[in-house]
Amino acid sequence: MSKDTMRPAATSLLILCLAATGPAFARSTDRSQPMDIDADSTDALLGDDAVTTMNGNVRIRQGTLEVDADRAEIHRAGGDISQIVLTGAPARLRQVSDTGEPMDARAQRVVYDRTSEIMVLTGAVLIEQPRGSVRGETLKYNLDTGRIEGGGDGQGISMRILPKTAPAN
């Protein structure tokens, strides 16, 4: 399948990737940039109720956004994207904010539900930014509210928050 044929599915995957970074972390101009997608293979149906799967070395690039995964699944219901699933060892999302701060997120599995605007990252989750990091087995991110919930899975959460400015020596 050509890159042009894969573009509708990839655009949906981009929505997930931008959402993962949250409004404060995503570069606002990235959505208007060309998107390049590579994968070893794809299996797609063009119907309204279908799943598009991209396998092997999935790479998506758009502006500062970089996504790497072993597998990407885009679920459509009634013609609309209903869910996007990234898996990898790990799946990785990187982006630079409008203020120039990088964000790097890794997880074994990322599930984005478009209806609820909830993203769940599971499996060795690590999100790093210059001002700190959060890690755990499960993190749930509400894109509407910006709320992150973690733990409750018996594994706990670890956070590191760095000072806004480094103290003078």
DSSP file with accessible surface (Angstrom, degrees, kcal/mol):
  #  RESIDUE AA STRUCTURE BP1 BP2  ACC     N-H-->O    O-->H-N    N-H-->O    O-->H-N    TCO  KAPPA ALPHA  PHI   PSI    X-CA   Y-CA   Z-CA
    1    1 A M              0   0  111      0, 0.0     2,-0.0     0, 0.0    42,-0.0   0.000 360.0 360.0 360.0 134.7    0.0    0.0    0.0
    2    2 A S     >  -     0   0   62      1,-0.1     4,-1.8     4,-0.0     5,-0.2  -0.284 360.0-109.6 -76.7 165.6    1.4    3.4   -0.9
    3    3 A K  H  > S+     0   0   96      1,-0.2     4,-0.9     2,-0.2    -1,-0.1   0.874 119.8  55.0 -61.2 -37.1    2.0    6.3    1.4
    4    4 A D  H  4 S+     0   0  122      1,-0.2     3,-0.4     2,-0.2    -1,-0.2   0.894 107.7  48.5 -65.6 -36.8   -0.9    8.2   -0.2
    5    5 A T  H  4 S+     0   0   63      1,-0.2     4,-0.3     2,-0.1    -1,-0.2   0.861 112.5  49.1 -69.9 -32.4   -3.3    5.3    0.4
    6    6 A M  H  X S+     0   0   14     -4,-1.8     4,-2.4     1,-0.2     3,-0.5   0.634  84.7  96.2 -82.2  -9.4   -2.2    5.1    4.0
    7    7 A R  H  X S+     0   0   91     -4,-0.9     4,-2.9    -3,-0.4     5,-0.2   0.859  78.5  52.7 -56.3 -44.7   -2.6    8.8    4.6
    8    8 A P  H  > S+     0   0   90      0, 0.0     4,-1.6     0, 0.0    -1,-0.2   0.938 114.2  43.7 -59.3 -41.3   -6.2    8.7    6.2
    9    9 A A  H  > S+     0   0    7     -3,-0.5     4,-2.0    -4,-0.3    -2,-0.2   0.914 114.3  50.0 -67.8 -40.1   -5.1    6.1    8.7
   10   10 A A  H  X S+     0   0    0     -4,-2.4     4,-2.6     1,-0.2    -1,-0.2   0.887 105.4  56.5 -68.3 -36.5   -1.9    8.0    9.4
   11   11 A T  H  X S+     0   0   63     -4,-2.9     4,-1.7    -5,-0.2    -1,-0.2   0.925 107.8  49.3 -60.2 -40.4   -3.7   11.2   10.0
   12   12 A S  H  X S+     0   0   12     -4,-1.6     4,-1.4    -5,-0.2    -1,-0.2   0.898 109.1  51.6 -65.0 -38.9   -5.8    9.5   12.6
   13   13 A L  H  X S+     0   0    0     -4,-2.0     4,-2.2     1,-0.2    -2,-0.2   0.900 104.8  57.5 -65.5 -35.6   -2.6    8.2   14.2
   14   14 A L  H  X S+     0   0   11     -4,-2.6     4,-2.9     1,-0.2     5,-0.3   0.899  99.3  58.5 -60.7 -40.8   -1.2   11.7   14.2
   15   15 A I  H  X S+     0   0   40     -4,-1.7     4,-2.3     1,-0.2    -1,-0.2   0.931 107.4  48.2 -54.4 -43.8   -4.2   12.8   16.3
   16   16 A L  H  X S+     0   0    0     -4,-1.4     4,-2.3     1,-0.2    -1,-0.2   0.946 111.3  49.3 -60.7 -47.1   -3.2   10.3   18.9
   17   17 A C  H  X S+     0   0    0     -4,-2.2     4,-0.9     1,-0.2    -2,-0.2   0.911 112.9  45.3 -65.2 -42.1    0.4   11.4   18.9
   18   18 A L  H >X S+     0   0    4     -4,-2.9     4,-0.6     1,-0.2     3,-0.5   0.901 112.4  52.9 -67.0 -37.5   -0.4   15.1   19.2
   19   19 A A  H >< S+     0   0    9     -4,-2.3     3,-1.1    -5,-0.3    -2,-0.2   0.873 100.7  61.9 -65.3 -35.3   -2.9   14.3   21.9
   20   20 A A  H 3< S+     0   0   19     -4,-2.3    -1,-0.2     1,-0.3    -2,-0.2   0.834 102.9  50.1 -62.1 -28.8   -0.3   12.3   23.8
   21   21 A T  H <X S-     0   0    1     -4,-0.9     4,-0.5    -3,-0.5    -1,-0.3   0.647 106.9-136.0 -85.7 -12.2    1.8   15.4   24.2
   22   22 A G  H XX  -     0   0    3     -3,-1.1     4,-1.7    -4,-0.6     3,-1.0   0.221  30.7 -75.9  73.3 158.5   -1.1   17.5   25.5
   23   23 A P  H 34 S+     0   0  112      0, 0.0    -1,-0.2     0, 0.0     5,-0.1   0.853 131.3  51.6 -62.0 -32.9   -1.9   21.0   24.4
   24   24 A A  H 34 S+     0   0   76      1,-0.2    75,-0.3    73,-0.1    74,-0.2   0.727 116.2  40.4 -75.8 -19.2    1.0   22.6   26.5
   25   25 A F  H << S+     0   0   65     -3,-1.0     2,-0.3    -4,-0.5    -1,-0.2   0.631  94.4  89.9-105.8 -17.7    3.5   20.2   25.1
   26   26 A A  S  < S-     0   0   16     -4,-1.7    72,-0.6    71,-0.1     2,-0.5  -0.628  78.3-120.4 -85.8 139.3    2.6   20.0   21.4
   27   27 A R    >   -     0   0   70     69,-0.3     3,-1.5    -2,-0.3     4,-0.4  -0.678  20.8-142.9 -75.6 123.6    4.1   22.4   18.8
   28   28 A S  T 3  S+     0   0   85     -2,-0.5     3,-0.5     1,-0.3     4,-0.2   0.780  95.9  54.8 -64.0 -26.0    1.1   24.1   17.4
   29   29 A T  T >  S+     0   0   72      1,-0.2     3,-1.1     2,-0.1     4,-0.3   0.615  84.6  84.6 -84.6  -9.8    2.5   24.3   13.9
   30   30 A D  G X  S+     0   0    2     -3,-1.5     3,-1.7     1,-0.3    -1,-0.2   0.869  81.5  61.2 -61.3 -37.0    3.2   20.5   13.6
   31   31 A R  G 3  S+     0   0  154     -3,-0.5    -1,-0.3    -4,-0.4    -2,-0.1   0.768 102.9  51.6 -62.4 -24.6   -0.3   19.7   12.4
   32   32 A S  G <  S+     0   0   94     -3,-1.1    -1,-0.3    -4,-0.2    -2,-0.2   0.454  93.1  95.9 -92.7   1.3    0.2   21.9    9.3
   33   33 A Q  S <  S-     0   0   80     -3,-1.7    -3,-0.0    -4,-0.3     2,-0.0  -0.525  87.4 -92.6 -87.7 156.3    3.4   20.1    8.3
   34   34 A P        -     0   0   98      0, 0.0    29,-0.5     0, 0.0     2,-0.5  -0.340  40.3-135.6 -62.1 149.0    3.7   17.3    5.8
   35   35 A M  E     -A   62   0A   6     27,-0.2     2,-0.5    -3,-0.1    27,-0.2  -0.927  14.2-163.1-112.2 132.4    3.5   13.8    7.4
   36   36 A D  E     -A   61   0A  87     25,-2.8    25,-2.5    -2,-0.5     2,-0.4  -0.963   9.6-173.9-114.8 131.2    5.8   11.0    6.4
   37   37 A I  E     +A   60   0A   4     -2,-0.5     2,-0.4    23,-0.2    23,-0.2  -0.984   6.2 176.0-129.0 133.8    4.9    7.4    7.3
   38   38 A D  E     +A   59   0A  77     21,-2.5    21,-2.9    -2,-0.4     2,-0.3  -0.991   7.8 156.2-134.0 144.4    7.0    4.3    6.9
   39   39 A A        -     0   0   32     -2,-0.4    18,-0.2    19,-0.2    17,-0.2  -0.967  47.8-119.0-157.3 157.9    6.2    0.7    8.0
   40   40 A D  S    S-     0   0  108     16,-2.8     2,-0.3    15,-0.8    16,-0.2   0.872  93.9 -10.5 -68.1 -35.8    7.3   -2.8    6.9
   41   41 A S  E     -B   55   0A  63     14,-1.9    14,-2.6    15,-0.3     2,-0.3  -0.987  58.6-155.1-158.0 162.1    3.7   -3.7    6.0
   42   42 A T  E     -B   54   0A  34     -2,-0.3     2,-0.4    12,-0.2    12,-0.2  -0.989   5.2-164.2-141.5 151.2    0.1   -2.6    6.3
   43   43 A D  E     +B   53   0A 114     10,-2.8    10,-2.8    -2,-0.3     2,-0.4  -0.955  28.8 167.0-134.4 110.7   -3.2   -4.4    6.2
   44   44 A A        -     0   0   21     -2,-0.4     2,-0.4     8,-0.2     8,-0.2  -0.971  28.8-161.7-134.7 144.6   -6.1   -2.0    5.6
   45   45 A L        -     0   0  113     -2,-0.4     5,-0.1     6,-0.3    -2,-0.0  -0.968  15.0-149.5-116.0 140.2   -9.8   -2.0    4.8
   46   46 A L        +     0   0  139     -2,-0.4     4,-0.1     3,-0.1     6,-0.0   0.381  58.6 115.5 -93.5   6.9  -11.2    1.2    3.5
   47   47 A G  S    S-     0   0   38      2,-0.1     3,-0.3     1,-0.1    -2,-0.1  -0.130  79.2-109.1 -72.0 169.7  -14.8    0.6    4.9
   48   48 A D  S    S+     0   0  105      1,-0.3    31,-2.6    30,-0.1     2,-0.5   0.743 113.8  43.7 -70.3 -27.1  -16.5    2.7    7.5
   49   49 A D  S    S+     0   0  121     28,-0.2     2,-0.3    29,-0.2    -1,-0.3  -0.805  93.3 108.6-121.9  88.3  -16.2   -0.1   10.2
   50   50 A A        -     0   0   10     -2,-0.5    26,-2.9    26,-0.5     2,-0.4  -0.938  58.9-121.5-154.0 169.3  -12.7   -1.4    9.8
   51   51 A V  E     - C   0  75A  55     -2,-0.3     2,-0.5    24,-0.2    -6,-0.3  -0.984  16.5-157.2-122.1 130.9   -9.2   -1.7   11.4
   52   52 A T  E     - C   0  74A   4     22,-2.5    22,-2.7    -2,-0.4     2,-0.4  -0.934  14.4-166.3-104.5 129.4   -6.1   -0.5    9.6
   53   53 A T  E     -BC  43  73A  15    -10,-2.8   -10,-2.8    -2,-0.5     2,-0.4  -0.970  10.9-169.7-121.8 132.2   -2.9   -2.2   10.9
   54   54 A M  E     -BC  42  72A   1     18,-2.9    18,-2.5    -2,-0.4     2,-0.4  -0.981  16.2-167.4-117.4 130.9    0.7   -1.1   10.2
   55   55 A N  E     +BC  41  71A  47    -14,-2.6   -14,-1.9    -2,-0.4   -15,-0.8  -0.929  40.4  19.7-123.7 146.3    3.4   -3.6   11.3
   56   56 A G  E    S+     0   0A  22     14,-2.8   -16,-2.8    -2,-0.4   -15,-0.3   0.807 116.4   2.6  74.8 115.3    7.1   -3.5   11.7
   57   57 A N  E    S-     0   0A 104    -18,-0.2     2,-0.4     1,-0.2    13,-0.2   0.870  76.6-169.3  50.0  46.6    9.3   -0.4   12.1
   58   58 A V  E     + C   0  69A   0     11,-2.1    11,-2.0   -19,-0.1     2,-0.4  -0.561   8.6 178.7 -69.5 122.5    6.3    2.0   12.1
   59   59 A R  E     -AC  38  68A 111    -21,-2.9   -21,-2.5    -2,-0.4     2,-0.4  -0.994  10.2-178.1-131.5 126.7    7.8    5.5   11.9
   60   60 A I  E     -AC  37  67A   0      7,-2.4     7,-2.5    -2,-0.4     2,-0.4  -0.990   3.2-178.9-125.7 131.2    5.7    8.7   11.7
   61   61 A R  E     +AC  36  66A  44    -25,-2.5   -25,-2.8    -2,-0.4     2,-0.3  -0.997  12.5 155.8-132.3 130.6    7.3   12.1   11.3
   62   62 A Q  E >   -AC  35  65A  11      3,-2.0     3,-2.3    -2,-0.4   -27,-0.2  -0.819  69.8 -50.1-153.8 111.0    5.4   15.5   11.2
   63   63 A G  T 3  S-     0   0   45    -29,-0.5    -1,-0.1    -2,-0.3   -33,-0.0  -0.407 124.7 -17.9  59.6-127.5    7.2   18.7   12.1
   64   64 A T  T 3  S+     0   0   33     32,-0.2     2,-0.3    -2,-0.1    -1,-0.3   0.570 114.3 108.0 -85.2  -7.9    8.8   18.0   15.5
   65   65 A L  E <   +C   62   0A   0     -3,-2.3    -3,-2.0    30,-0.2     2,-0.4  -0.553  44.2 178.8 -75.3 129.6    6.6   15.0   16.2
   66   66 A E  E     -CD  61  94A  74     28,-2.8    28,-2.7    -2,-0.3     2,-0.4  -0.995   2.9-177.7-131.7 125.8    8.3   11.6   16.0
   67   67 A V  E     -CD  60  93A   0     -7,-2.5    -7,-2.4    -2,-0.4     2,-0.4  -0.990   2.4-180.0-124.8 131.0    6.5    8.3   16.6
   68   68 A D  E     +CD  59  92A  36     24,-2.5    24,-3.2    -2,-0.4     2,-0.3  -1.000  15.4 150.3-129.6 131.2    8.2    4.9   16.6
   69   69 A A  E     -C   58   0A   6    -11,-2.0   -11,-2.1    -2,-0.4    19,-0.2  -0.974  48.7-131.1-151.7 161.2    6.2    1.7   17.2
   70   70 A D  E    S+     0   0A  79     17,-2.0   -14,-2.8    -2,-0.3     2,-0.3   0.793  96.4  10.4 -81.1 -30.4    6.3   -2.0   16.3
   71   71 A R  E     -CE  55  87A  86     16,-2.1    16,-2.4   -16,-0.2     2,-0.4  -0.998  59.8-166.8-151.3 142.8    2.6   -1.9   15.5
   72   72 A A  E     -CE  54  86A   0    -18,-2.5   -18,-2.9    -2,-0.3     2,-0.4  -1.000   6.3-169.7-132.3 130.9   -0.2    0.7   15.0
   73   73 A E  E     -CE  53  85A  39     12,-2.8    12,-2.6    -2,-0.4     2,-0.5  -0.991   3.4-166.1-120.9 129.6   -3.9   -0.1   14.8
   74   74 A I  E     -CE  52  84A   0    -22,-2.7   -22,-2.5    -2,-0.4     2,-0.5  -0.968  10.0-159.6-116.5 115.7   -6.5    2.4   13.8
   75   75 A H  E     -CE  51  83A  41      8,-3.3     7,-3.0    -2,-0.5     8,-1.4  -0.845   6.0-167.2 -98.4 129.5  -10.1    1.4   14.5
   76   76 A R  E     - E   0  81A  39    -26,-2.9   -26,-0.5    -2,-0.5     2,-0.4  -0.931   7.3-177.2-116.3 140.7  -13.0    3.1   12.7
   77   77 A A  E >  S- E   0  80A  50      3,-2.8     3,-1.8    -2,-0.4   -28,-0.2  -0.993  77.1  -6.9-135.4 124.8  -16.7    2.9   13.6
   78   78 A G  T 3  S-     0   0   54     -2,-0.4   -29,-0.2     1,-0.3     3,-0.1   0.784 130.1 -57.9  62.3  25.5  -19.3    4.5   11.4
   79   79 A G  T 3  S+     0   0   29    -31,-2.6     2,-0.3     1,-0.3    -1,-0.3   0.296 118.1 103.7  89.4 -10.7  -16.5    6.1    9.3
   80   80 A D  E <  S-E   77   0A 114     -3,-1.8    -3,-2.8   -32,-0.2     2,-0.3  -0.783  81.5-102.9-104.9 151.5  -15.0    7.9   12.3
   81   81 A I  E     +E   76   0A  17     -2,-0.3    -5,-0.3    -5,-0.2     3,-0.1  -0.536  41.4 171.2 -68.2 125.7  -11.8    7.0   14.2
   82   82 A S  E     +     0   0A  34     -7,-3.0    32,-1.5     1,-0.4    33,-0.7   0.738  60.8   3.4-106.9 -33.2  -12.9    5.4   17.4
   83   83 A Q  E     -EF  75 113A  59     -8,-1.4    -8,-3.3    30,-0.2     2,-0.4  -0.991  52.4-160.0-156.3 146.6   -9.6    4.1   18.9
   84   84 A I  E     -EF  74 112A   0     28,-2.2    28,-2.9    -2,-0.3     2,-0.4  -0.997  11.3-168.0-130.6 134.0   -5.9    4.0   18.1
   85   85 A V  E     -EF  73 111A   1    -12,-2.6   -12,-2.8    -2,-0.4     2,-0.4  -0.988   3.6-172.9-126.9 125.8   -3.5    1.5   19.6
   86   86 A L  E     -EF  72 110A   0     24,-2.7    24,-2.6    -2,-0.4     2,-0.3  -0.953   8.2-179.0-112.4 135.7    0.3    1.7   19.5
   87   87 A T  E     +EF  71 109A  34    -16,-2.4   -16,-2.1    -2,-0.4   -17,-2.0  -0.967  15.4 131.0-131.7 151.9    2.5   -1.2   20.7
   88   88 A G  E >   -     0   0A   8     20,-2.0     3,-0.6    -2,-0.3   -19,-0.1  -0.983  65.5 -83.0-176.0-178.6    6.2   -1.5   20.8
   89   89 A A  E 3  S-     0   0A  75      1,-0.9    19,-0.1    -2,-0.3     2,-0.1  -0.501 132.2 -16.7-127.4  61.5    9.2   -2.5   22.9
   90   90 A P  E 3  S-     0   0A  53      0, 0.0    -1,-0.9     0, 0.0     2,-0.3   0.678  81.7-142.7 -97.6 172.2    8.6    0.4   23.6
   91   91 A A  E <   - F   0 107A   2     16,-3.1    16,-1.8    -3,-0.6     2,-0.4  -0.662  32.0-157.2 -76.2 143.7    6.3    2.6   21.5
   92   92 A R  E     -DF  68 106A  81    -24,-3.2   -24,-2.5    -2,-0.3     2,-0.4  -0.991  19.8-171.8-136.6 135.4    7.8    6.1   21.6
   93   93 A L  E     +DF  67 105A   2     12,-2.7    12,-3.0    -2,-0.4     2,-0.4  -0.992  10.9 177.5-124.4 128.0    6.5    9.6   21.1
   94   94 A R  E     +DF  66 104A  41    -28,-2.7   -28,-2.8    -2,-0.4     2,-0.3  -0.990   8.2 154.4-131.3 142.1    8.7   12.6   20.9
   95   95 A Q  E     - F   0 103A   3      8,-1.9     8,-2.5    -2,-0.4     2,-0.4  -0.982  34.2-129.4-160.6 156.2    7.8   16.2   20.3
   96   96 A V  E     - F   0 102A  42     -2,-0.3   -69,-0.3     6,-0.2   -32,-0.2  -0.929  28.4-132.3-111.4 134.2    9.0   19.8   21.0
   97   97 A S    >   -     0   0    3      4,-2.5     3,-2.0    -2,-0.4   -70,-0.3  -0.213  30.4 -99.1 -77.2 172.5    6.6   22.3   22.5
   98   98 A D  T 3  S+     0   0   91    -72,-0.6    -1,-0.1     1,-0.3   -71,-0.1   0.772 126.4  55.9 -61.8 -25.4    6.1   25.9   21.2
   99   99 A T  T 3  S-     0   0  115    -75,-0.3    -1,-0.3     2,-0.1   -74,-0.0   0.405 122.8-106.8 -87.7   0.9    8.4   27.0   24.1
  100  100 A G  S <  S+     0   0   43     -3,-2.0    -2,-0.1     1,-0.3   -73,-0.0   0.517  73.2 139.6  90.1   5.8   11.2   24.7   22.8
  101  101 A E        -     0   0   71      1,-0.0    -4,-2.5    28,-0.0    -1,-0.3  -0.715  46.3-134.3 -87.2 129.5   10.9   22.1   25.5
  102  102 A P  E     -F   96   0A  69      0, 0.0     2,-0.4     0, 0.0    -6,-0.2  -0.471  14.9-161.6 -79.3 150.6   11.2   18.4   24.4
  103  103 A M  E     -F   95   0A   8     -8,-2.5    -8,-1.9    26,-0.1     2,-0.4  -0.994   5.3-173.2-129.1 137.3    8.9   15.7   25.6
  104  104 A D  E     -FG  94 128A  22     24,-2.3    24,-3.0    -2,-0.4     2,-0.4  -0.980   5.0-178.5-134.6 117.2    9.7   12.0   25.3
  105  105 A A  E     -FG  93 127A   4    -12,-3.0   -12,-2.7    -2,-0.4     2,-0.4  -0.967   0.4-179.2-120.9 136.6    7.1    9.3   26.2
  106  106 A R  E     +FG  92 126A  62     20,-2.7    20,-2.4    -2,-0.4     2,-0.3  -0.995  11.6 148.2-134.6 141.8    7.6    5.6   26.1
  107  107 A A  E     -F   91   0A   0    -16,-1.8   -16,-3.1    -2,-0.4    16,-0.2  -0.967  50.0-122.1-162.7 156.6    5.3    2.7   26.9
  108  108 A Q  E    S+     0   0A  80     15,-2.0   -20,-2.0    14,-0.9     2,-0.3   0.830 102.3  16.8 -70.2 -30.6    4.7   -0.9   25.8
  109  109 A R  E     -FH  87 122A 107     13,-2.1    13,-2.6   -22,-0.2     2,-0.4  -0.996  61.0-170.7-147.9 135.0    1.1    0.0   24.8
  110  110 A V  E     -FH  86 121A   2    -24,-2.6   -24,-2.7    -2,-0.3     2,-0.5  -0.993   8.5-173.7-126.6 121.9   -0.7    3.3   24.1
  111  111 A V  E     -FH  85 120A  26      9,-2.6     9,-2.8    -2,-0.4     2,-0.5  -0.978   1.8-170.2-119.9 121.5   -4.5    3.2   23.7
  112  112 A Y  E     -FH  84 119A   4    -28,-2.9   -28,-2.2    -2,-0.5     2,-0.7  -0.954   6.1-162.1-113.6 121.1   -6.3    6.4   22.7
  113  113 A D  E  >> -FH  83 118A  52      5,-2.8     4,-1.4    -2,-0.5     5,-1.2  -0.906   1.9-163.8-102.5 112.2  -10.1    6.4   22.8
  114  114 A R  T  45S+     0   0   85    -32,-1.5    -1,-0.1    -2,-0.7   -31,-0.1   0.813  84.5  58.4 -68.1 -30.9  -11.4    9.3   20.7
  115  115 A T  T  45S+     0   0  124    -33,-0.7    -1,-0.2     1,-0.2   -32,-0.1   0.949 119.6  27.1 -65.8 -46.6  -14.9    9.3   22.2
  116  116 A S  T  45S-     0   0   54      2,-0.1    28,-0.2    27,-0.0    -1,-0.2   0.588  99.2-130.6 -90.9 -11.1  -13.8    9.8   25.8
  117  117 A E  T  <5 +     0   0   43     -4,-1.4    26,-2.7     1,-0.2    27,-0.5   0.853  60.9 141.4  58.4  37.3  -10.6   11.7   24.9
  118  118 A I  E   < -HI 113 142A  28     -5,-1.2    -5,-2.8    24,-0.2     2,-0.4  -0.917  36.1-165.4-111.8 135.1   -8.7    9.3   27.3
  119  119 A M  E     -HI 112 141A   1     22,-2.7    22,-3.4    -2,-0.4     2,-0.5  -0.980   3.4-163.6-118.3 130.5   -5.3    7.9   26.6
  120  120 A V  E     -HI 111 140A  46     -9,-2.8    -9,-2.6    -2,-0.4     2,-0.5  -0.972   1.2-166.8-116.9 122.6   -4.0    4.9   28.6
  121  121 A L  E     +HI 110 139A   7     18,-3.0    18,-2.5    -2,-0.5     2,-0.3  -0.927  15.2 177.3-106.9 128.4   -0.3    4.1   28.6
  122  122 A T  E     +HI 109 138A  41    -13,-2.6   -13,-2.1    -2,-0.5   -14,-0.9  -0.959  37.7  43.3-133.5 152.9    0.7    0.8   30.0
  123  123 A G  E    S-     0   0A  11     14,-2.3   -15,-2.0    -2,-0.3   -14,-0.2   0.876 119.9 -13.3  83.2  96.9    3.9   -1.2   30.4
  124  124 A A  E    S-     0   0A  56    -17,-0.2     2,-0.2     1,-0.2    13,-0.2   0.902  84.3-166.3  51.3  51.8    7.1    0.4   31.7
  125  125 A V  E     + I   0 136A   2     11,-2.1    11,-1.7    -4,-0.1     2,-0.3  -0.479  13.9 172.9 -72.6 133.9    5.7    3.9   31.1
  126  126 A L  E     -GI 106 135A  16    -20,-2.4   -20,-2.7     9,-0.2     2,-0.5  -0.956  10.6-177.5-143.6 123.6    8.2    6.8   31.2
  127  127 A I  E     -GI 105 134A  31      7,-2.6     7,-2.1    -2,-0.3     2,-0.4  -0.992  12.9-172.9-121.3 122.1    7.4   10.4   30.3
  128  128 A E  E     +GI 104 133A  73    -24,-3.0   -24,-2.3    -2,-0.5     5,-0.2  -0.947  13.1 160.8-121.7 138.9   10.4   12.8   30.4
  129  129 A Q  E >   - I   0 132A  53      3,-2.7     3,-1.8    -2,-0.4   -26,-0.1  -0.920  54.0 -99.1-141.3 165.2   10.6   16.6   30.1
  130  130 A P  T 3  S+     0   0   64      0, 0.0     3,-0.1     0, 0.0   -27,-0.1   0.831 122.5  51.2 -58.4 -28.9   13.2   19.1   31.1
  131  131 A R  T 3  S-     0   0  109      1,-0.2    31,-2.7    30,-0.1     2,-0.3   0.436 125.9 -57.5 -90.5   0.3   11.3   19.9   34.3
  132  132 A G  E <   -IJ 129 161A  12     -3,-1.8    -3,-2.7    29,-0.2     2,-0.3  -0.950  48.4-108.4 155.3-171.7   10.8   16.4   35.4
  133  133 A S  E     -IJ 128 160A  28     27,-2.2    27,-2.6    -2,-0.3     2,-0.3  -0.969   8.5-154.0-150.5 161.6    9.6   12.9   34.7
  134  134 A V  E     +IJ 127 159A  16     -7,-2.1    -7,-2.6    -2,-0.3     2,-0.3  -0.994  16.9 177.9-139.2 139.9    6.9   10.4   35.7
  135  135 A R  E     +IJ 126 158A 123     23,-2.6    23,-2.8    -2,-0.3     2,-0.3  -0.987  16.4 119.9-141.9 153.2    7.1    6.6   35.5
  136  136 A G  E     -IJ 125 157A  14    -11,-1.7   -11,-2.1    -2,-0.3    21,-0.2  -0.971  65.1 -89.6 175.7-175.1    4.9    3.7   36.3
  137  137 A E  E    S+     0   0A  72     19,-0.7   -14,-2.3     1,-0.3     2,-0.4   0.790 108.3  23.3 -87.8 -31.9    3.1    0.7   34.9
  138  138 A T  E     +I  122   0A  43     18,-0.3    13,-1.3   -16,-0.2     2,-0.4  -0.986  60.5 174.6-141.3 128.0   -0.1    2.5   34.1
  139  139 A L  E     -IK 121 150A   3    -18,-2.5   -18,-3.0    -2,-0.4     2,-0.5  -1.000  12.7-159.7-130.3 135.2   -0.9    6.1   33.4
  140  140 A K  E     -IK 120 149A  84      9,-3.4     9,-2.9    -2,-0.4     2,-0.5  -0.965   8.9-166.6-116.1 126.8   -4.3    7.5   32.3
  141  141 A Y  E     -IK 119 148A  22    -22,-3.4   -22,-2.7    -2,-0.5     2,-0.7  -0.964  11.0-154.1-121.2 122.9   -4.3   10.9   30.6
  142  142 A N  E  >  -I  118   0A  39      5,-2.6     4,-2.6    -2,-0.5     5,-0.3  -0.855   4.7-163.5 -94.2 113.0   -7.5   12.9   30.0
  143  143 A L  T  4 S+     0   0   22    -26,-2.7    -1,-0.2    -2,-0.7   -25,-0.1   0.785  86.1  54.7 -69.5 -27.9   -6.9   15.2   27.0
  144  144 A D  T  4 S+     0   0  122    -27,-0.5    -1,-0.2   -28,-0.2   -27,-0.1   0.911 124.0  22.1 -70.7 -42.4   -9.9   17.4   27.8
  145  145 A T  T  4 S-     0   0   95      2,-0.1    -2,-0.2    -3,-0.0    -1,-0.1   0.637  94.9-127.8-101.1 -18.9   -8.9   18.2   31.4
  146  146 A G     <  +     0   0   39     -4,-2.6     2,-0.2     1,-0.3    -3,-0.1   0.487  57.0 149.8  80.5   4.3   -5.1   17.5   31.3
  147  147 A R        -     0   0  160     -5,-0.3    -5,-2.6    -6,-0.1     2,-0.5  -0.499  31.6-160.2 -75.7 134.5   -5.5   15.2   34.3
  148  148 A I  E     -K  141   0A  90     -2,-0.2     2,-0.4    -7,-0.2    -7,-0.2  -0.967   7.2-172.2-114.0 128.5   -3.0   12.4   34.7
  149  149 A E  E     +K  140   0A  98     -9,-2.9    -9,-3.4    -2,-0.5     2,-0.3  -0.955  11.1 168.6-118.7 141.6   -3.9    9.4   36.9
  150  150 A G  E     +K  139   0A  41     -2,-0.4   -11,-0.2   -11,-0.2     7,-0.2  -0.944  35.0  27.4-147.4 167.0   -1.5    6.6   37.7
  151  151 A G        +     0   0   20    -13,-1.3    -2,-0.0     5,-0.3   -15,-0.0  -0.403  50.8 120.1  79.8-156.8   -1.0    3.7   40.0
  152  152 A G        +     0   0   93     -2,-0.1    -1,-0.1     1,-0.1     5,-0.0   0.507  64.5  90.9  74.1   0.4   -3.9    1.7   41.5
  153  153 A D  S    S-     0   0   55    -15,-0.1    -1,-0.1     3,-0.0    -2,-0.1   0.229 109.4-103.3-109.3  10.5   -2.5   -1.3   39.7
  154  154 A G  S    S+     0   0   75      1,-0.0    -3,-0.0     0, 0.0     0, 0.0   0.412 108.2  86.5  83.0  -3.1   -0.3   -2.4   42.6
  155  155 A Q  S    S-     0   0  131      1,-0.1    -1,-0.0   -17,-0.0    -4,-0.0   0.683  78.0-151.0-103.0 -24.1    2.8   -1.0   40.8
  156  156 A G        -     0   0   36    -20,-0.1   -19,-0.7   -18,-0.0     2,-0.3  -0.027  12.4 -94.1  78.0 175.9    2.8    2.6   42.0
  157  157 A I  E     -J  136   0A  57     -7,-0.2     2,-0.4   -21,-0.2   -21,-0.2  -0.978  23.0-156.2-132.9 144.0    4.1    5.8   40.3
  158  158 A S  E     -J  135   0A  74    -23,-2.8   -23,-2.6    -2,-0.3     2,-0.4  -0.984  14.1-176.0-121.9 133.4    7.4    7.6   40.6
  159  159 A M  E     -J  134   0A 131     -2,-0.4     2,-0.4   -25,-0.2   -25,-0.2  -0.960  13.6-164.5-127.2 147.9    7.7   11.3   39.8
  160  160 A R  E     -J  133   0A 166    -27,-2.6   -27,-2.2    -2,-0.4     2,-0.5  -0.992   8.5-171.4-128.9 122.0   10.7   13.7   39.7
  161  161 A I  E     -J  132   0A 131     -2,-0.4   -29,-0.2   -29,-0.2   -30,-0.1  -0.968   9.8-155.0-116.1 119.7   10.0   17.4   39.7
  162  162 A L        -     0   0   72    -31,-2.7     4,-0.0    -2,-0.5    -2,-0.0  -0.632  27.8 -97.3 -92.1 150.5   12.9   19.7   39.1
  163  163 A P        -     0   0   86      0, 0.0    -1,-0.1     0, 0.0     3,-0.1  -0.285  30.2-118.0 -63.4 153.4   13.1   23.3   40.3
  164  164 A K  S    S+     0   0  172      1,-0.2     2,-0.4     2,-0.0    -2,-0.0   0.905 101.4  20.9 -60.3 -41.8   12.2   26.0   37.7
  165  165 A T  S    S-     0   0  111      0, 0.0    -1,-0.2     0, 0.0     0, 0.0  -0.969  91.1-110.6-126.8 145.2   15.6   27.4   38.0
  166  166 A A        -     0   0   87     -2,-0.4     3,-0.1     1,-0.1     2,-0.0  -0.496  38.9-110.0 -72.0 138.3   18.8   25.7   39.2
  167  167 A P        -     0   0  103      0, 0.0     2,-0.2     0, 0.0    -1,-0.1  -0.362  36.3-103.3 -67.4 149.9   20.1   27.0   42.6
  168  168 A A              0   0  102      1,-0.1     0, 0.0    -2,-0.0     0, 0.0  -0.485 360.0 360.0 -72.6 141.5   23.3   28.9   42.5
  169  169 A N              0   0  209     -2,-0.2    -1,-0.1    -3,-0.1    -3,-0.0  -0.521 360.0 360.0 -86.0 360.0   26.4   27.0   43.7
